[in-house]
Amino acid sequence: MSHYPFNRRQLFQTVGAGLYSAALTDLFTRDVYATNTKPSPPLTREFDLQPRTPQRRPQAEAVIHLFMNGGPSQMDLFDPKVELDRNHGKEHFENIAGEVEFPEQAGAIMRSPFKFKQHGQSGMWVSDIMPHLSEQVDKISLIRSMYTSNLTHEPAIYKIQSGSEFIGRPTLGAWVTYGLGTENQNLPAYVVLDDPLGLPVNGVDNWQSGFLPPLYQGTRFRATGSPVLNLKPQFEEPTRVTDLERDLISRLDRIHRRERQFRPELDAKIASYELAARMQVAATDALDLSQETAATHKLYGIDQETTSSYGRRCLIARRLIERGVRFVQLYINSQIWDNHSNIGESLKNACERTDKPVAGLLFDLKQRGLLDNTLVAWGGEIGRLPIAQLPADKDPAKAGRDHNKNAIVAWMAGGGVKGGYVHGATDDFGFAAVEDKVYVADWHATLLHLLGLHHEELFYERNGLKERLTGVEPARVVREILA
């Protein structure tokens, strides 16, 4: 044995150590390649934001989603009910007991504190607290018969945003940009305009990409000041120097990426840095509202304190769509439409903040020829109950309405939908959708259809499954609202 470098015992010890090293190397490899024993495929053409050809001829090319977080009250805005007036003050709790979130606060049937009138050539009924939208009803398709699967805000918001009640799935905007890319490579494909007063319920989860590559998540823009933090350099330098710096960084990024081919999150970071460089001019221009006339500012309500914030965001949304951004989403702080108390004031305040800007947006899109290929979608995650929700002192003057998953009001405008059309109906009390019902998955399927995408053919393969926005639930395109 003296002719060999080690004896048999040393041989087995060495082999054993080698096995441990191999195992440790495998564990490190799993961590590097997203904790998967089988590395994910490298980033391909599928994972970028280049514009893609839709599966069918689209009727809309872009979306502005006006998300009214909190749950707007259908019977106080768009769905007047004579039976609420006739039966005001009568007990009704036993008929809907299993559908009340706060049963200890349940009161009797409550009529709407607002008046309704018919408007436009369509004769659509609208509450008097939406005087500006009332003038635009011939542009919208009103859905009175929408419903969802959960009456609690958090899961209901996840449902309307991602098709599932649970956290971690791609949101609507992420699916759209994954399927279509975007026309303008100098701006994000999916822009979020949240409220300076605070985030909505579920926070940034509302615009996450879930299991899709991070490239498809929403990018937050600020309506005032710098649109994106740290977008501009801290000091000015010659353009030639900036170009050389970017070229060097790009070369280093490519080298770094070549050695780490199975990291989609790395590709997304590199792409976001490159986009940030291109955005320095494009984003600043898109958000420069001084380029708009005083008449346009007035149209959106930017000249008034109550409507200024939401009006600015609506106008920015139009400017982004003009520049080829695919999906723009607007939010209100917290959930101002969650009118559990003092509905006569709280719901009126929510409308005062948003009604004029939304109407101005529809009018402006139409006059600029943008409404035909832009889909505007308005609505929340739940509806409200026909009975009163009473405060601790049981004062009916302070009553509001509790959550309701069985009836939601929503509307779409432009981009291939009928104008001045009312779809579906609720029961005599506005409690549940009973005619031409539209489930959340149907709403998703319809929106994708208008963009030229089929809800069953837009999928992402993961763990052997074809994941979809509409999941495995039956979903249909609501063709009745299509133009």
C-alpha positions in Angstrom: 0.0 0.0 0.0 3.0 2.2 0.3 2.8 2.8 -3.5 -0.6 4.6 -3.1 -1.2 8.0 -1.7 -3.7 6.8 0.9 -5.0 3.5 2.4 -8.5 2.0 2.1 -9.8 3.7 5.3 -8.6 7.1 4.0 -10.2 6.4 0.6 -13.6 5.9 2.2 -13.2 9.0 4.4 -12.3 11.0 1.3 -15.3 9.7 -0.7 -17.6 10.4 2.2 -16.4 14.0 2.4 -17.0 14.3 -1.3 -20.6 13.1 -0.9 -21.1 15.8 1.8 -19.6 18.4 -0.5 -21.8 17.3 -3.4 -24.9 17.4 -1.2 -23.9 20.9 0.0 -23.3 22.1 -3.6 -26.7 20.8 -4.6 -28.4 22.7 -1.8 -26.6 25.9 -2.8 -27.6 25.3 -6.4 -31.2 25.0 -5.4 -31.0 28.3 -3.6 -29.4 30.0 -6.6 -31.9 28.6 -9.0 -35.0 29.7 -7.0 -35.1 26.7 -4.7 -36.0 24.3 -7.5 -34.2 21.0 -8.2 -34.9 21.6 -11.9 -33.7 25.0 -12.9 -36.2 27.3 -14.5 -35.7 28.0 -18.1 -33.6 31.1 -18.9 -35.3 34.4 -19.6 -36.6 34.3 -23.2 -38.7 36.5 -25.5 -41.7 35.5 -23.5 -40.5 37.5 -20.5 -40.1 41.0 -21.7 -42.4 44.0 -22.4 -42.1 44.1 -26.2 -45.6 44.6 -27.7 -47.2 41.2 -28.6 -49.9 40.4 -31.1 -53.2 39.6 -29.3 -54.9 36.2 -29.8 -57.8 37.9 -31.6 -58.5 41.3 -33.0 -58.7 43.6 -29.9 -61.4 46.2 -29.4 -59.3 48.0 -26.7 -55.6 48.6 -26.6 -55.2 50.0 -23.1 -57.0 50.0 -19.8 -57.7 52.6 -17.1 -58.9 50.8 -14.0 -60.6 53.1 -11.5 -60.7 50.9 -8.4 -63.2 52.2 -5.8 -61.8 50.4 -2.8 -64.3 49.8 0.0 -67.5 48.7 -1.9 -69.7 51.4 -3.4 -73.4 51.1 -2.5 -75.4 49.9 -5.5 -78.8 51.0 -4.2 -77.6 54.5 -3.4 -75.7 55.1 -6.7 -77.1 53.3 -9.7 -79.8 50.8 -8.7 -82.8 52.6 -7.1 -85.3 50.4 -5.3 -89.0 51.4 -4.8 -89.3 48.5 -2.2 -86.8 50.2 0.1 -89.0 53.2 0.2 -92.1 51.2 0.8 -90.6 49.0 3.5 -88.4 51.5 5.2 -88.1 50.7 8.9 -89.4 47.1 8.6 -87.4 44.2 10.0 -85.6 42.1 7.4 -82.6 40.7 9.2 -83.9 37.1 9.4 -84.1 36.9 5.6 -80.4 37.7 5.2 -78.9 36.8 8.5 -76.2 34.5 7.1 -75.0 37.3 4.8 -74.3 40.0 7.4 -70.7 40.8 8.5 -71.7 42.6 11.7 -75.1 41.1 12.8 -75.0 42.8 16.2 -75.3 46.1 14.4 -78.0 45.1 12.0 -81.1 47.3 11.7 -84.2 47.5 9.6 -84.7 48.1 5.9 -83.3 51.5 5.0 -84.3 53.6 2.0 -81.7 55.6 0.2 -81.1 59.1 1.5 -80.5 60.3 -2.1 -82.7 61.1 -5.0 -82.6 59.4 -8.4 -83.2 60.7 -11.9 -83.0 59.3 -15.4 -80.3 60.7 -17.6 -79.1 60.7 -21.2 -80.8 59.3 -24.2 -80.6 55.9 -22.5 -82.6 57.1 -19.5 -80.1 55.5 -17.1 -80.9 56.0 -13.4 -78.2 57.8 -11.4 -78.2 59.2 -7.9 -78.1 62.9 -7.4 -74.7 62.7 -5.7 -73.1 61.9 -9.1 -74.2 65.0 -11.1 -71.2 64.9 -13.4 -71.1 61.2 -14.3 -74.9 61.6 -15.0 -73.9 63.6 -18.0 -71.8 60.8 -19.4 -74.1 57.8 -19.0 -74.5 57.3 -22.7 -70.8 56.3 -22.8 -71.0 53.5 -20.2 -72.2 49.9 -19.9 -73.6 49.6 -16.4 -73.5 46.2 -14.7 -76.0 45.9 -11.9 -75.7 42.1 -11.5 -72.1 41.5 -10.5 -71.3 39.3 -7.4 -68.3 37.8 -5.7 -67.4 35.0 -3.3 -66.4 36.8 0.0 -67.9 39.7 1.9 -64.7 40.7 3.8 -62.6 43.4 2.2 -59.1 41.7 2.1 -60.1 38.5 0.4 -62.7 40.3 -1.8 -60.0 42.7 -3.0 -57.6 39.8 -3.7 -60.5 38.2 -5.7 -61.2 41.3 -7.9 -57.6 42.1 -8.4 -56.2 38.6 -9.0 -59.0 36.1 -9.4 -58.3 34.4 -6.1 -59.1 35.2 -2.5 -55.6 34.5 -1.4 -52.4 36.5 -1.5 -49.5 35.7 -3.9 -51.2 35.6 -7.3 -50.6 37.9 -10.2 -52.9 40.9 -10.4 -55.0 41.9 -13.3 -52.5 44.5 -14.6 -49.7 42.0 -14.4 -51.6 39.4 -16.4 -52.5 42.0 -19.1 -48.9 43.2 -19.5 -47.6 39.6 -19.5 -50.0 38.9 -22.3 -49.6 42.0 -24.4 -46.4 43.9 -23.4 -46.5 47.6 -24.1 -46.1 50.1 -26.9 -43.8 52.5 -25.1 -40.5 51.1 -24.0 -39.6 54.3 -22.2 -42.4 54.0 -19.6 -43.6 51.2 -17.5 -46.2 48.9 -19.0 -48.3 48.9 -15.8 -48.5 52.2 -13.8 -50.2 52.6 -10.5 -51.4 56.0 -9.3 -52.2 55.6 -5.6 -53.5 58.3 -3.3 -51.0 60.6 -1.6 -53.1 60.3 1.6 -52.3 56.6 1.9 -52.3 53.1 0.5 -55.5 51.2 -0.1 -56.4 48.0 1.9 -53.9 45.2 1.1 -51.3 47.9 0.2 -48.9 47.1 -2.6 -50.3 43.5 -2.9 -52.9 45.2 -5.2 -50.4 45.5 -8.0 -47.9 42.6 -7.5 -46.9 40.1 -10.1 -47.2 37.0 -7.9 -45.6 34.0 -9.5 -45.1 35.9 -12.8 -41.7 37.4 -13.4 -41.3 40.6 -11.4 -41.1 42.5 -14.7 -44.9 42.6 -14.8 -45.7 44.2 -11.5 -47.1 47.7 -11.2 -44.9 50.7 -11.0 -46.0 53.5 -8.6 -46.0 57.0 -10.0 -46.5 60.0 -7.7 -49.0 62.6 -9.0 -46.9 65.5 -7.6 -43.2 66.2 -7.4 -40.8 63.5 -8.7 -42.9 60.8 -10.3 -40.5 58.0 -9.1 -38.1 58.4 -6.2 -34.4 58.6 -7.1 -35.3 58.9 -10.8 -33.1 61.9 -11.5 -29.3 62.0 -10.9 -28.1 63.9 -7.9 -25.9 66.1 -10.0 -25.7 67.2 -13.7 -23.0 65.7 -15.9 -22.2 65.9 -19.6 -24.4 63.8 -21.8 -21.5 61.9 -23.2 -20.3 60.9 -19.8 -23.8 59.6 -18.9 -24.0 57.6 -22.1 -20.6 56.0 -21.4 -21.6 55.1 -17.8 -24.8 53.5 -19.0 -23.0 51.5 -21.7 -20.4 50.3 -19.1 -23.2 49.3 -16.7 -25.1 47.5 -19.5 -21.9 45.5 -20.4 -21.4 44.6 -16.7 -25.0 43.6 -16.4 -24.8 41.3 -19.4 -21.7 39.6 -18.0 -23.3 39.2 -14.6 -26.5 37.8 -16.2 -24.6 35.3 -18.4 -23.1 33.7 -15.4 -26.6 33.5 -13.7 -28.9 32.4 -16.5 -31.8 31.0 -14.4 -32.7 34.0 -12.3 -35.8 35.8 -13.6 -35.8 38.2 -10.7 -32.3 39.3 -11.8 -33.5 39.9 -15.3 -36.3 42.0 -13.9 -34.0 44.1 -11.8 -31.7 44.7 -14.8 -34.7 45.6 -17.0 -36.0 48.0 -14.3 -32.7 49.8 -14.0 -32.5 50.2 -17.8 -36.1 51.4 -17.9 -35.4 53.9 -15.1 -32.6 55.4 -17.2 -35.0 55.8 -20.2 -37.8 57.1 -17.9 -35.8 60.2 -16.8 -37.2 62.2 -19.7 -40.4 60.2 -20.6 -41.9 60.1 -17.1 -41.2 63.7 -16.3 -42.9 64.7 -19.6 -45.9 62.4 -19.0 -46.5 63.9 -15.6 -46.0 67.5 -16.5 -49.6 68.8 -16.3 -48.4 72.4 -16.9 -48.6 71.4 -20.6 -52.4 71.2 -20.3 -54.7 74.1 -20.7 -56.6 75.8 -17.9 -59.8 74.5 -19.4 -58.6 70.9 -19.1 -57.5 71.4 -15.5 -61.0 72.7 -14.8 -62.6 69.8 -16.6 -60.9 67.4 -14.3 -61.5 69.5 -11.2 -57.8 70.2 -10.6 -58.7 73.8 -9.8 -60.8 72.7 -6.8 -59.4 71.4 -3.5 -61.8 68.5 -3.1 -61.2 67.1 -6.6 -57.7 68.2 -7.2 -55.9 65.0 -6.1 -58.1 62.5 -8.0 -58.4 64.9 -10.9 -54.6 65.1 -11.3 -54.4 61.3 -11.4 -57.2 60.9 -13.9 -55.5 63.5 -16.2 -52.1 61.7 -15.7 -53.8 58.4 -16.7 -55.0 60.0 -19.9 -51.5 61.3 -20.7 -49.9 57.9 -20.0 -52.4 56.1 -22.2 -51.7 58.6 -25.0 -48.0 57.6 -24.7 -48.6 53.9 -25.1 -48.8 52.7 -21.5 -50.9 49.5 -21.4 -52.5 49.5 -18.0 -53.1 52.3 -15.6 -54.7 51.8 -12.2 -56.0 54.5 -9.8 -56.7 54.0 -6.1 -58.2 56.0 -3.2 -56.6 56.0 0.2 -57.8 53.3 2.6 -61.4 52.5 1.6 -63.6 55.6 1.4 -66.5 53.7 -0.1 -66.8 51.5 3.0 -69.8 53.4 4.4 -70.7 51.6 7.6 -71.9 54.8 9.2 -73.3 58.2 8.3 -73.9 57.1 4.7 -75.7 60.3 3.9 -72.4 62.2 4.4 -69.6 59.6 3.9 -70.9 58.3 0.5 -71.6 61.9 -0.7 -68.0 62.8 0.3 -66.6 59.8 -1.7 -68.6 61.0 -4.8 -67.5 64.6 -4.4 -63.8 63.5 -4.5 -64.2 61.4 -7.6 -67.3 62.2 -9.6 -66.1 65.2 -11.5 -62.6 63.8 -12.3 -64.1 60.5 -13.6 -66.7 62.3 -15.8 -63.9 64.7 -17.0 -61.8 61.7 -18.0 -64.6 60.1 -20.1 -65.4 63.4 -21.8 -61.7 64.1 -22.5 -61.0 60.6 -23.9 -64.0 60.9 -26.2 -63.1 64.4 -27.5 -59.5 63.3 -28.2 -60.6 60.1 -30.1 -59.0 57.9 -27.4 -62.2 56.3 -25.9 -62.7 53.9 -28.8 -59.5 52.1 -28.0 -59.2 52.7 -24.3 -61.3 50.6 -21.8 -62.2 52.4 -18.6 -63.4 50.2 -15.8 -65.0 51.5 -12.6 -66.0 49.5 -9.5 -65.1 48.1 -6.1 -64.7 44.7 -4.5 -68.2 44.3 -2.8 -71.6 45.9 -2.6 -73.8 46.9 0.4 -76.8 45.6 2.2 -80.4 47.0 2.0 -80.7 47.1 5.8 -79.2 49.8 8.1 -76.1 49.2 10.1 -76.6 51.0 13.3 -74.0 52.7 15.6 -73.6 51.8 19.3 -76.3 54.4 20.3 -78.7 52.9 17.7 -79.3 56.4 16.2 -80.8 55.8 12.7 -79.5 59.2 11.6 -76.0 57.8 11.8 -76.7 54.6 10.0 -74.7 53.1 7.2 -74.7 49.9 5.2 -72.8 46.6 5.9 -70.9 44.5 3.3 -72.7 42.5 0.7 -71.0 39.9 -1.7 -74.3 39.1 -3.6 -74.7 42.3 -5.5 -72.0 44.7 -6.8 -72.4 47.6 -9.2 -69.7 48.3 -11.8 -69.4 49.9 -15.2 -67.1 49.9 -18.3 -66.8 52.5 -21.0 -65.1 52.8 -24.4 -62.9 50.0 -25.9 -65.6 47.9 -27.5 -68.5 48.1 -25.0 -72.0 49.5 -25.5 -72.8 53.0 -24.4 -76.0 53.8 -22.4 -76.6 50.1 -21.7 -77.7 48.5 -18.4 -77.0 44.9 -17.9 -78.6 42.6 -15.3 -80.8 43.2 -12.3 -81.0 42.6 -8.6 -84.0 41.6 -6.5 -86.6 44.0 -5.3 -84.4 45.1 -2.3 -81.1 45.2 -4.2 -79.7 42.4 -2.0 -78.7 39.9 -4.7 -78.1 39.7 -8.4 -80.9 37.7 -10.0 -80.9 38.4 -13.7 -77.9 38.0 -16.1 -75.5 37.5 -13.2 -71.9 38.4 -13.7 -69.3 36.7 -11.5 -65.9 38.2 -10.9 -64.3 35.6 -13.2 -66.8 36.7 -15.9 -65.7 40.3 -15.5 -62.1 39.3 -15.9 -62.8 37.1 -19.0 -64.7 40.1 -20.6 -61.9 42.6 -19.9 -59.3 40.2 -21.4 -61.6 39.5 -24.4 -61.8 43.2 -25.1 -58.0 43.4 -25.2 -57.9 40.5 -27.7 -56.9 37.8 -25.1 -58.8 34.6 -24.3 -59.0 33.9 -20.6 -58.3 30.2 -21.1 -55.4 30.7 -23.5 -53.6 33.3 -21.4 -51.7 31.1 -18.9 -48.4 30.6 -17.2 -47.0 27.1 -16.7 -46.0 26.5 -13.1 -45.4 23.2 -11.3 -47.0 21.3 -14.2 -50.2 23.5 -14.0 -51.4 26.1 -16.5 -52.2 29.0 -14.1 -54.8 31.5 -15.3 -56.3 34.8 -14.1 -59.7 33.1 -14.1 -58.3 29.9 -12.5 -60.3 26.7 -12.8 -63.7 28.3 -12.2 -66.2 28.5 -15.1 -66.0 31.9 -16.7 -67.8 33.5 -19.6 -67.4 36.6 -21.7 -70.4 38.9 -21.0 -71.2 39.4 -24.7 -74.3 41.4 -23.9 -72.3 44.5 -23.1 -70.1 44.3 -26.2 -70.7 46.8 -28.9 
